[in-house]
Amino acid sequence: MKVENIGIIEFQELIRKIYFEKDKNRGKSSTLLRLGEELCEVYRKDDREGVAEELADIIV
């Protein structure tokens, strides 16, 4: 899937299309908890590759 040169509205629609149902089924509290856990892992990482992986986990 190519996402180059899209505006913020198109990007938001793409993210909603990909992740909305999964996040909705997980629930607000669990989704927020997962986000917090992933951000904590990012904070603890010293290497760029590890940080990139954890940030990717946030939106998956």
N, CA, C and O atoms as CSV, one atom per row, in Angstrom:
chain,resi,resn,atom,element,x,y,z
A,1,MET,N,N,0.847,-1.169,0.000
A,1,MET,CA,C,0.000,0.000,0.000
A,1,MET,C,C,0.895,1.235,0.000
A,1,MET,O,O,1.772,1.356,0.855
A,2,LYS,N,N,0.694,2.131,-0.921
A,2,LYS,CA,C,1.471,3.352,-1.032
A,2,LYS,C,C,0.728,4.486,-0.344
A,2,LYS,O,O,-0.444,4.729,-0.631
A,3,VAL,N,N,1.405,5.182,0.561
A,3,VAL,CA,C,0.760,6.277,1.284
A,3,VAL,C,C,1.533,7.589,1.123
A,3,VAL,O,O,1.367,8.514,1.918
A,4,GLU,N,N,2.361,7.661,0.112
A,4,GLU,CA,C,3.128,8.879,-0.133
A,4,GLU,C,C,2.215,9.999,-0.625
A,4,GLU,O,O,1.221,9.769,-1.315
A,5,ASN,N,N,2.587,11.210,-0.247
A,5,ASN,CA,C,1.919,12.408,-0.743
A,5,ASN,C,C,0.413,12.438,-0.473
A,5,ASN,O,O,-0.372,12.785,-1.356
A,6,ILE,N,N,0.017,12.077,0.741
A,6,ILE,CA,C,-1.392,12.211,1.101
A,6,ILE,C,C,-1.510,13.284,2.179
A,6,ILE,O,O,-0.563,13.529,2.926
A,7,GLY,N,N,-2.654,13.907,2.252
A,7,GLY,CA,C,-2.894,14.930,3.259
A,7,GLY,C,C,-3.283,14.318,4.586
A,7,GLY,O,O,-3.472,13.107,4.696
A,8,ILE,N,N,-3.401,15.163,5.586
A,8,ILE,CA,C,-3.723,14.696,6.926
A,8,ILE,C,C,-5.110,14.048,6.983
A,8,ILE,O,O,-5.298,13.059,7.691
A,9,ILE,N,N,-6.063,14.584,6.260
A,9,ILE,CA,C,-7.418,14.012,6.252
A,9,ILE,C,C,-7.390,12.601,5.677
A,9,ILE,O,O,-7.991,11.682,6.234
A,10,GLU,N,N,-6.689,12.436,4.560
A,10,GLU,CA,C,-6.586,11.106,3.938
A,10,GLU,C,C,-5.852,10.138,4.862
A,10,GLU,O,O,-6.216,8.967,4.960
A,11,PHE,N,N,-4.816,10.635,5.537
A,11,PHE,CA,C,-4.065,9.790,6.459
A,11,PHE,C,C,-4.956,9.346,7.622
A,11,PHE,O,O,-4.939,8.178,8.009
A,12,GLN,N,N,-5.727,10.273,8.173
A,12,GLN,CA,C,-6.633,9.931,9.266
A,12,GLN,C,C,-7.669,8.908,8.823
A,12,GLN,O,O,-7.988,7.985,9.573
A,13,GLU,N,N,-8.192,9.059,7.626
A,13,GLU,CA,C,-9.165,8.094,7.104
A,13,GLU,C,C,-8.529,6.722,6.923
A,13,GLU,O,O,-9.157,5.701,7.202
A,14,LEU,N,N,-7.283,6.696,6.458
A,14,LEU,CA,C,-6.569,5.434,6.286
A,14,LEU,C,C,-6.360,4.738,7.632
A,14,LEU,O,O,-6.597,3.537,7.757
A,15,ILE,N,N,-5.923,5.486,8.624
A,15,ILE,CA,C,-5.712,4.919,9.957
A,15,ILE,C,C,-7.024,4.398,10.530
A,15,ILE,O,O,-7.063,3.316,11.116
A,16,ARG,N,N,-8.086,5.157,10.366
A,16,ARG,CA,C,-9.395,4.710,10.852
A,16,ARG,C,C,-9.807,3.413,10.160
A,16,ARG,O,O,-10.277,2.484,10.817
A,17,LYS,N,N,-9.638,3.345,8.867
A,17,LYS,CA,C,-10.021,2.154,8.100
A,17,LYS,C,C,-9.235,0.928,8.571
A,17,LYS,O,O,-9.787,-0.169,8.662
A,18,ILE,N,N,-7.964,1.114,8.864
A,18,ILE,CA,C,-7.107,-0.005,9.255
A,18,ILE,C,C,-7.342,-0.426,10.701
A,18,ILE,O,O,-7.411,-1.623,10.983
A,19,TYR,N,N,-7.468,0.528,11.625
A,19,TYR,CA,C,-7.397,0.205,13.049
A,19,TYR,C,C,-8.669,0.395,13.857
A,19,TYR,O,O,-8.733,-0.090,14.987
A,20,PHE,N,N,-9.672,1.067,13.346
A,20,PHE,CA,C,-10.840,1.420,14.154
A,20,PHE,C,C,-11.526,0.208,14.773
A,20,PHE,O,O,-11.778,0.197,15.978
A,21,GLU,N,N,-11.830,-0.798,13.987
A,21,GLU,CA,C,-12.565,-1.960,14.506
A,21,GLU,C,C,-11.777,-2.678,15.595
A,21,GLU,O,O,-12.339,-3.055,16.623
A,22,LYS,N,N,-10.474,-2.869,15.375
A,22,LYS,CA,C,-9.640,-3.553,16.366
A,22,LYS,C,C,-9.630,-2.765,17.679
A,22,LYS,O,O,-9.803,-3.339,18.755
A,23,ASP,N,N,-9.428,-1.448,17.586
A,23,ASP,CA,C,-9.402,-0.619,18.784
A,23,ASP,C,C,-10.773,-0.561,19.457
A,23,ASP,O,O,-10.870,-0.583,20.683
A,24,LYS,N,N,-11.813,-0.489,18.659
A,24,LYS,CA,C,-13.179,-0.459,19.200
A,24,LYS,C,C,-13.465,-1.740,19.978
A,24,LYS,O,O,-14.022,-1.698,21.075
A,25,ASN,N,N,-13.079,-2.874,19.404
A,25,ASN,CA,C,-13.306,-4.162,20.064
A,25,ASN,C,C,-12.466,-4.304,21.324
A,25,ASN,O,O,-12.894,-4.946,22.283
A,26,ARG,N,N,-11.280,-3.715,21.333
A,26,ARG,CA,C,-10.390,-3.779,22.487
A,26,ARG,C,C,-10.935,-2.920,23.624
A,26,ARG,O,O,-10.750,-3.245,24.797
A,27,GLY,N,N,-11.601,-1.834,23.279
A,27,GLY,CA,C,-12.145,-0.923,24.287
A,27,GLY,C,C,-11.194,0.225,24.582
A,27,GLY,O,O,-9.986,0.133,24.358
A,28,LYS,N,N,-11.773,1.312,25.092
A,28,LYS,CA,C,-10.980,2.521,25.342
A,28,LYS,C,C,-9.886,2.286,26.378
A,28,LYS,O,O,-8.733,2.655,26.159
A,29,SER,N,N,-10.237,1.684,27.484
A,29,SER,CA,C,-9.261,1.496,28.566
A,29,SER,C,C,-8.099,0.612,28.133
A,29,SER,O,O,-6.940,0.937,28.390
A,30,SER,N,N,-8.403,-0.495,27.482
A,30,SER,CA,C,-7.350,-1.406,27.045
A,30,SER,C,C,-6.487,-0.787,25.955
A,30,SER,O,O,-5.276,-1.005,25.922
A,31,THR,N,N,-7.100,-0.020,25.067
A,31,THR,CA,C,-6.340,0.642,24.012
A,31,THR,C,C,-5.406,1.682,24.617
A,31,THR,O,O,-4.246,1.779,24.215
A,32,LEU,N,N,-5.897,2.459,25.580
A,32,LEU,CA,C,-5.063,3.458,26.243
A,32,LEU,C,C,-3.940,2.788,27.027
A,32,LEU,O,O,-2.807,3.270,27.011
A,33,LEU,N,N,-4.235,1.692,27.708
A,33,LEU,CA,C,-3.218,0.958,28.447
A,33,LEU,C,C,-2.132,0.448,27.508
A,33,LEU,O,O,-0.944,0.550,27.814
A,34,ARG,N,N,-2.538,-0.098,26.371
A,34,ARG,CA,C,-1.562,-0.594,25.398
A,34,ARG,C,C,-0.685,0.539,24.881
A,34,ARG,O,O,0.529,0.377,24.756
A,35,LEU,N,N,-1.284,1.672,24.583
A,35,LEU,CA,C,-0.531,2.830,24.129
A,35,LEU,C,C,0.499,3.231,25.187
A,35,LEU,O,O,1.658,3.488,24.862
A,36,GLY,N,N,0.078,3.282,26.442
A,36,GLY,CA,C,0.994,3.633,27.525
A,36,GLY,C,C,2.143,2.654,27.655
A,36,GLY,O,O,3.289,3.061,27.841
A,37,GLU,N,N,1.846,1.361,27.557
A,37,GLU,CA,C,2.893,0.340,27.634
A,37,GLU,C,C,3.906,0.489,26.510
A,37,GLU,O,O,5.113,0.397,26.735
A,38,GLU,N,N,3.412,0.717,25.306
A,38,GLU,CA,C,4.307,0.867,24.154
A,38,GLU,C,C,5.156,2.131,24.290
A,38,GLU,O,O,6.340,2.118,23.954
A,39,LEU,N,N,4.562,3.222,24.780
A,39,LEU,CA,C,5.325,4.461,24.962
A,39,LEU,C,C,6.401,4.286,26.028
A,39,LEU,O,O,7.493,4.840,25.897
A,40,CYS,N,N,6.110,3.524,27.083
A,40,CYS,CA,C,7.122,3.246,28.107
A,40,CYS,C,C,8.279,2.451,27.523
A,40,CYS,O,O,9.438,2.718,27.839
A,41,GLU,N,N,7.977,1.484,26.682
A,41,GLU,CA,C,9.033,0.709,26.044
A,41,GLU,C,C,9.888,1.602,25.151
A,41,GLU,O,O,11.110,1.460,25.120
A,42,VAL,N,N,9.256,2.513,24.429
A,42,VAL,CA,C,9.996,3.450,23.573
A,42,VAL,C,C,10.936,4.284,24.434
A,42,VAL,O,O,12.091,4.499,24.066
A,43,TYR,N,N,10.453,4.748,25.561
A,43,TYR,CA,C,11.251,5.590,26.453
A,43,TYR,C,C,12.502,4.854,26.935
A,43,TYR,O,O,13.568,5.455,27.070
A,44,ARG,N,N,12.369,3.564,27.192
A,44,ARG,CA,C,13.483,2.773,27.715
A,44,ARG,C,C,14.499,2.359,26.651
A,44,ARG,O,O,15.631,2.017,26.993
A,45,LYS,N,N,14.128,2.381,25.386
A,45,LYS,CA,C,15.018,1.933,24.319
A,45,LYS,C,C,16.114,2.968,24.059
A,45,LYS,O,O,15.870,4.173,24.127
A,46,ASP,N,N,17.299,2.493,23.767
A,46,ASP,CA,C,18.404,3.385,23.424
A,46,ASP,C,C,18.716,3.361,21.932
A,46,ASP,O,O,19.351,4.281,21.417
A,47,ASP,N,N,18.276,2.315,21.236
A,47,ASP,CA,C,18.614,2.202,19.819
A,47,ASP,C,C,17.452,2.638,18.927
A,47,ASP,O,O,16.287,2.397,19.246
A,48,ARG,N,N,17.777,3.272,17.825
A,48,ARG,CA,C,16.755,3.801,16.914
A,48,ARG,C,C,15.849,2.705,16.362
A,48,ARG,O,O,14.641,2.903,16.237
A,49,GLU,N,N,16.421,1.557,16.034
A,49,GLU,CA,C,15.616,0.468,15.472
A,49,GLU,C,C,14.576,-0.005,16.485
A,49,GLU,O,O,13.423,-0.242,16.123
A,50,GLY,N,N,14.963,-0.142,17.721
A,50,GLY,CA,C,14.029,-0.561,18.760
A,50,GLY,C,C,12.911,0.454,18.957
A,50,GLY,O,O,11.746,0.090,19.121
A,51,VAL,N,N,13.275,1.717,18.939
A,51,VAL,CA,C,12.277,2.772,19.081
A,51,VAL,C,C,11.295,2.721,17.918
A,51,VAL,O,O,10.085,2.831,18.116
A,52,ALA,N,N,11.813,2.554,16.707
A,52,ALA,CA,C,10.938,2.474,15.512
A,52,ALA,C,C,9.973,1.302,15.632
A,52,ALA,O,O,8.803,1.424,15.271
A,53,GLU,N,N,10.455,0.164,16.138
A,53,GLU,CA,C,9.604,-1.011,16.292
A,53,GLU,C,C,8.490,-0.748,17.309
A,53,GLU,O,O,7.336,-1.104,17.070
A,54,GLU,N,N,8.823,-0.142,18.413
A,54,GLU,CA,C,7.817,0.138,19.436
A,54,GLU,C,C,6.797,1.159,18.950
A,54,GLU,O,O,5.604,1.018,19.222
A,55,LEU,N,N,7.248,2.181,18.238
A,55,LEU,CA,C,6.312,3.149,17.684
A,55,LEU,C,C,5.387,2.488,16.674
A,55,LEU,O,O,4.202,2.813,16.603
A,56,ALA,N,N,5.927,1.565,15.895
A,56,ALA,CA,C,5.087,0.826,14.944
A,56,ALA,C,C,4.039,-0.001,15.690
A,56,ALA,O,O,2.905,-0.125,15.228
A,57,ASP,N,N,4.411,-0.564,16.835
A,57,ASP,CA,C,3.457,-1.339,17.636
A,57,ASP,C,C,2.280,-0.496,18.098
A,57,ASP,O,O,1.173,-1.010,18.257
A,58,ILE,N,N,2.507,0.782,18.313
A,58,ILE,CA,C,1.440,1.651,18.795
A,58,ILE,C,C,0.306,1.727,17.790
A,58,ILE,O,O,-0.862,1.759,18.179
A,59,ILE,N,N,0.627,1.758,16.510
A,59,ILE,CA,C,-0.429,1.931,15.513
A,59,ILE,C,C,-0.901,0.630,14.896
A,59,ILE,O,O,-1.747,0.638,14.002
A,60,VAL,N,N,-0.365,-0.488,15.363
A,60,VAL,CA,C,-0.791,-1.769,14.803
A,60,VAL,C,C,-1.879,-2.383,15.629
A,60,VAL,O,O,-2.362,-3.468,15.307
